Each structure stands twice: as structure tokens, then as C-alpha cells.
Amino acid sequence: MMELHFYRHIVLPSRYADQIRGYVEFLDEKFGEFLGGVSSDSIKKIRLACNRRLQK
């Protein structure tokens, strides 16, 4: 979960902020591939859970 958050919210926006805006589903799919063939739905669930935890 932390690895996904780090790349999604720190690494990519610092370099590609304008280019990644609006490509959430595409990024979920690519993160799933990067993390060893995890489905994009699983990545979405992890991403949303992480966002909920950070908002508390």
C-alpha cells in the first residue's frame, strides 16, 4: 500500500503532474502490472483505502 501511495502521489506528480491528470484507470492498470500482475480493480481498492486512511 505504501509503495503504491509513494509512486502515485509523490514520484509521478513531481515529474508528470499535467500528463497524468485524468488517467486514473490507466495508472491503476499499469501499477497492477508493475506490482506483479495485480488486477486494476485491486489497485483501485488499495488506492481508495489509502486515500480514506489519509483523510482521517
N, CA, C and O atoms as CSV, one atom per row, in Angstrom:
chain,resi,resn,atom,element,x,y,z
A,1,MET,N,N,0.830,-1.184,0.000
A,1,MET,CA,C,0.000,0.000,0.000
A,1,MET,C,C,0.879,1.255,0.000
A,1,MET,O,O,0.610,2.207,-0.732
A,2,MET,N,N,1.910,1.249,0.808
A,2,MET,CA,C,2.778,2.418,0.902
A,2,MET,C,C,3.539,2.648,-0.412
A,2,MET,O,O,3.747,3.788,-0.828
A,3,GLU,N,N,3.944,1.565,-1.049
A,3,GLU,CA,C,4.659,1.689,-2.321
A,3,GLU,C,C,3.767,2.333,-3.384
A,3,GLU,O,O,4.209,3.212,-4.124
A,4,LEU,N,N,2.527,1.896,-3.454
A,4,LEU,CA,C,1.571,2.470,-4.406
A,4,LEU,C,C,1.362,3.955,-4.117
A,4,LEU,O,O,1.387,4.779,-5.031
A,5,HIS,N,N,1.157,4.291,-2.849
A,5,HIS,CA,C,0.960,5.696,-2.471
A,5,HIS,C,C,2.189,6.541,-2.823
A,5,HIS,O,O,2.059,7.642,-3.359
A,6,PHE,N,N,3.354,6.030,-2.524
A,6,PHE,CA,C,4.596,6.769,-2.796
A,6,PHE,C,C,4.727,7.105,-4.282
A,6,PHE,O,O,4.968,8.258,-4.638
A,7,TYR,N,N,4.573,6.113,-5.140
A,7,TYR,CA,C,4.716,6.367,-6.576
A,7,TYR,C,C,3.579,7.226,-7.120
A,7,TYR,O,O,3.805,8.132,-7.921
A,8,ARG,N,N,2.353,6.935,-6.678
A,8,ARG,CA,C,1.171,7.622,-7.223
A,8,ARG,C,C,1.070,9.080,-6.790
A,8,ARG,O,O,0.659,9.932,-7.577
A,9,HIS,N,N,1.440,9.373,-5.546
A,9,HIS,CA,C,1.229,10.711,-5.010
A,9,HIS,C,C,2.498,11.540,-4.841
A,9,HIS,O,O,2.417,12.749,-4.623
A,10,ILE,N,N,3.646,10.920,-4.935
A,10,ILE,CA,C,4.889,11.660,-4.741
A,10,ILE,C,C,5.730,11.674,-6.019
A,10,ILE,O,O,6.052,12.737,-6.551
A,11,VAL,N,N,6.074,10.497,-6.496
A,11,VAL,CA,C,7.003,10.400,-7.631
A,11,VAL,C,C,6.391,10.914,-8.930
A,11,VAL,O,O,6.934,11.830,-9.548
A,12,LEU,N,N,5.277,10.341,-9.347
A,12,LEU,CA,C,4.693,10.735,-10.631
A,12,LEU,C,C,4.266,12.205,-10.674
A,12,LEU,O,O,4.605,12.893,-11.637
A,13,PRO,N,N,3.542,12.716,-9.681
A,13,PRO,CA,C,3.153,14.128,-9.754
A,13,PRO,C,C,4.328,15.102,-9.738
A,13,PRO,O,O,4.247,16.184,-10.321
A,14,SER,N,N,5.406,14.728,-9.082
A,14,SER,CA,C,6.545,15.640,-9.050
A,14,SER,C,C,7.160,15.827,-10.433
A,14,SER,O,O,7.778,16.855,-10.707
A,15,ARG,N,N,6.994,14.847,-11.291
A,15,ARG,CA,C,7.598,14.932,-12.619
A,15,ARG,C,C,6.573,15.091,-13.748
A,15,ARG,O,O,6.841,15.763,-14.744
A,16,TYR,N,N,5.395,14.468,-13.586
A,16,TYR,CA,C,4.418,14.406,-14.675
A,16,TYR,C,C,3.035,14.901,-14.259
A,16,TYR,O,O,2.036,14.339,-14.707
A,17,ALA,N,N,2.941,15.905,-13.440
A,17,ALA,CA,C,1.653,16.346,-12.887
A,17,ALA,C,C,0.608,16.605,-13.970
A,17,ALA,O,O,-0.517,16.115,-13.865
A,18,ASP,N,N,0.951,17.349,-14.984
A,18,ASP,CA,C,-0.013,17.682,-16.034
A,18,ASP,C,C,-0.365,16.483,-16.908
A,18,ASP,O,O,-1.504,16.357,-17.356
A,19,GLN,N,N,0.596,15.610,-17.153
A,19,GLN,CA,C,0.371,14.486,-18.058
A,19,GLN,C,C,-0.469,13.368,-17.439
A,19,GLN,O,O,-1.151,12.654,-18.174
A,20,ILE,N,N,-0.444,13.188,-16.108
A,20,ILE,CA,C,-1.172,12.070,-15.506
A,20,ILE,C,C,-2.588,12.438,-15.089
A,20,ILE,O,O,-3.382,11.558,-14.757
A,21,ARG,N,N,-2.909,13.710,-15.102
A,21,ARG,CA,C,-4.251,14.143,-14.711
A,21,ARG,C,C,-5.288,13.524,-15.644
A,21,ARG,O,O,-5.194,13.668,-16.863
A,22,GLY,N,N,-6.280,12.832,-15.069
A,22,GLY,CA,C,-7.341,12.224,-15.863
A,22,GLY,C,C,-7.067,10.796,-16.315
A,22,GLY,O,O,-7.880,10.214,-17.034
A,23,TYR,N,N,-5.944,10.222,-15.910
A,23,TYR,CA,C,-5.585,8.867,-16.336
A,23,TYR,C,C,-5.550,7.890,-15.164
A,23,TYR,O,O,-4.661,7.042,-15.083
A,24,VAL,N,N,-6.509,8.010,-14.265
A,24,VAL,CA,C,-6.510,7.193,-13.047
A,24,VAL,C,C,-6.642,5.706,-13.376
A,24,VAL,O,O,-5.889,4.891,-12.843
A,25,GLU,N,N,-7.570,5.347,-14.230
A,25,GLU,CA,C,-7.769,3.938,-14.581
A,25,GLU,C,C,-6.538,3.357,-15.286
A,25,GLU,O,O,-6.135,2.225,-15.020
A,26,PHE,N,N,-5.960,4.134,-16.171
A,26,PHE,CA,C,-4.751,3.683,-16.868
A,26,PHE,C,C,-3.622,3.452,-15.865
A,26,PHE,O,O,-2.918,2.445,-15.942
A,27,LEU,N,N,-3.451,4.382,-14.928
A,27,LEU,CA,C,-2.404,4.235,-13.913
A,27,LEU,C,C,-2.666,3.033,-13.014
A,27,LEU,O,O,-1.727,2.328,-12.646
A,28,ASP,N,N,-3.921,2.787,-12.655
A,28,ASP,CA,C,-4.253,1.601,-11.854
A,28,ASP,C,C,-3.816,0.335,-12.579
A,28,ASP,O,O,-3.236,-0.569,-11.977
A,29,GLU,N,N,-4.099,0.277,-13.871
A,29,GLU,CA,C,-3.722,-0.897,-14.665
A,29,GLU,C,C,-2.201,-1.064,-14.708
A,29,GLU,O,O,-1.689,-2.169,-14.527
A,30,LYS,N,N,-1.492,0.022,-14.944
A,30,LYS,CA,C,-0.035,-0.051,-15.048
A,30,LYS,C,C,0.626,-0.358,-13.707
A,30,LYS,O,O,1.621,-1.081,-13.663
A,31,PHE,N,N,0.086,0.183,-12.614
A,31,PHE,CA,C,0.610,-0.160,-11.301
A,31,PHE,C,C,0.387,-1.636,-11.001
A,31,PHE,O,O,1.238,-2.283,-10.391
A,32,GLY,N,N,-0.746,-2.167,-11.424
A,32,GLY,CA,C,-1.005,-3.589,-11.250
A,32,GLY,C,C,0.020,-4.442,-11.968
A,32,GLY,O,O,0.497,-5.436,-11.420
A,33,GLU,N,N,0.361,-4.068,-13.179
A,33,GLU,CA,C,1.394,-4.788,-13.930
A,33,GLU,C,C,2.749,-4.662,-13.247
A,33,GLU,O,O,3.490,-5.638,-13.138
A,34,PHE,N,N,3.066,-3.466,-12.793
A,34,PHE,CA,C,4.348,-3.201,-12.125
A,34,PHE,C,C,4.480,-4.012,-10.839
A,34,PHE,O,O,5.571,-4.473,-10.502
A,35,LEU,N,N,3.386,-4.184,-10.131
A,35,LEU,CA,C,3.419,-4.896,-8.854
A,35,LEU,C,C,3.203,-6.398,-9.002
A,35,LEU,O,O,2.853,-7.071,-8.032
A,36,GLY,N,N,3.404,-6.918,-10.177
A,36,GLY,CA,C,3.394,-8.361,-10.365
A,36,GLY,C,C,2.099,-8.949,-10.862
A,36,GLY,O,O,1.751,-10.066,-10.479
A,37,GLY,N,N,1.376,-8.245,-11.697
A,37,GLY,CA,C,0.170,-8.798,-12.294
A,37,GLY,C,C,-1.071,-8.688,-11.427
A,37,GLY,O,O,-1.988,-9.500,-11.551
A,38,VAL,N,N,-1.110,-7.702,-10.558
A,38,VAL,CA,C,-2.294,-7.454,-9.731
A,38,VAL,C,C,-3.352,-6.791,-10.616
A,38,VAL,O,O,-3.019,-5.979,-11.480
A,39,SER,N,N,-4.616,-7.133,-10.404
A,39,SER,CA,C,-5.666,-6.559,-11.243
A,39,SER,C,C,-5.841,-5.070,-10.965
A,39,SER,O,O,-5.540,-4.592,-9.871
A,40,SER,N,N,-6.328,-4.349,-11.961
A,40,SER,CA,C,-6.554,-2.914,-11.793
A,40,SER,C,C,-7.627,-2.644,-10.740
A,40,SER,O,O,-7.589,-1.614,-10.067
A,41,ASP,N,N,-8.591,-3.571,-10.594
A,41,ASP,CA,C,-9.613,-3.422,-9.551
A,41,ASP,C,C,-8.997,-3.498,-8.159
A,41,ASP,O,O,-9.385,-2.752,-7.260
A,42,SER,N,N,-8.038,-4.398,-7.987
A,42,SER,CA,C,-7.354,-4.498,-6.695
A,42,SER,C,C,-6.567,-3.236,-6.391
A,42,SER,O,O,-6.561,-2.755,-5.258
A,43,ILE,N,N,-5.905,-2.705,-7.403
A,43,ILE,CA,C,-5.149,-1.465,-7.213
A,43,ILE,C,C,-6.100,-0.329,-6.866
A,43,ILE,O,O,-5.786,0.501,-6.013
A,44,LYS,N,N,-7.249,-0.283,-7.510
A,44,LYS,CA,C,-8.232,0.755,-7.209
A,44,LYS,C,C,-8.687,0.657,-5.752
A,44,LYS,O,O,-8.783,1.671,-5.060
A,45,LYS,N,N,-8.965,-0.552,-5.293
A,45,LYS,CA,C,-9.383,-0.746,-3.907
A,45,LYS,C,C,-8.297,-0.299,-2.936
A,45,LYS,O,O,-8.591,0.342,-1.927
A,46,ILE,N,N,-7.058,-0.631,-3.230
A,46,ILE,CA,C,-5.942,-0.225,-2.378
A,46,ILE,C,C,-5.805,1.290,-2.387
A,46,ILE,O,O,-5.626,1.906,-1.337
A,47,ARG,N,N,-5.887,1.889,-3.560
A,47,ARG,CA,C,-5.758,3.341,-3.691
A,47,ARG,C,C,-6.843,4.067,-2.908
A,47,ARG,O,O,-6.563,5.035,-2.200
A,48,LEU,N,N,-8.079,3.599,-3.036
A,48,LEU,CA,C,-9.189,4.232,-2.328
A,48,LEU,C,C,-9.079,4.042,-0.814
A,48,LEU,O,O,-9.382,4.959,-0.051
A,49,ALA,N,N,-8.650,2.867,-0.380
A,49,ALA,CA,C,-8.460,2.622,1.056
A,49,ALA,C,C,-7.365,3.520,1.610
A,49,ALA,O,O,-7.492,4.058,2.710
A,50,CYS,N,N,-6.310,3.677,0.861
A,50,CYS,CA,C,-5.211,4.553,1.284
A,50,CYS,C,C,-5.692,5.994,1.385
A,50,CYS,O,O,-5.366,6.691,2.346
A,51,ASN,N,N,-6.455,6.437,0.413
A,51,ASN,CA,C,-6.985,7.804,0.439
A,51,ASN,C,C,-7.897,8.021,1.643
A,51,ASN,O,O,-7.843,9.069,2.287
A,52,ARG,N,N,-8.738,7.026,1.947
A,52,ARG,CA,C,-9.630,7.145,3.122
A,52,ARG,C,C,-8.823,7.244,4.411
A,52,ARG,O,O,-9.146,8.048,5.286
A,53,ARG,N,N,-7.787,6.438,4.531
A,53,ARG,CA,C,-6.959,6.473,5.741
A,53,ARG,C,C,-6.228,7.785,5.900
A,53,ARG,O,O,-6.057,8.274,7.017
A,54,LEU,N,N,-5.799,8.355,4.803
A,54,LEU,CA,C,-5.069,9.623,4.874
A,54,LEU,C,C,-5.993,10.800,5.192
A,54,LEU,O,O,-5.544,11.815,5.724
A,55,GLN,N,N,-7.267,10.669,4.872
A,55,GLN,CA,C,-8.219,11.755,5.130
A,55,GLN,C,C,-8.716,11.766,6.567
A,55,GLN,O,O,-9.318,12.751,6.994
A,56,LYS,N,N,-8.486,10.720,7.311
A,56,LYS,CA,C,-8.950,10.655,8.713
A,56,LYS,C,C,-8.086,11.492,9.613
A,56,LYS,O,O,-8.328,11.554,10.819
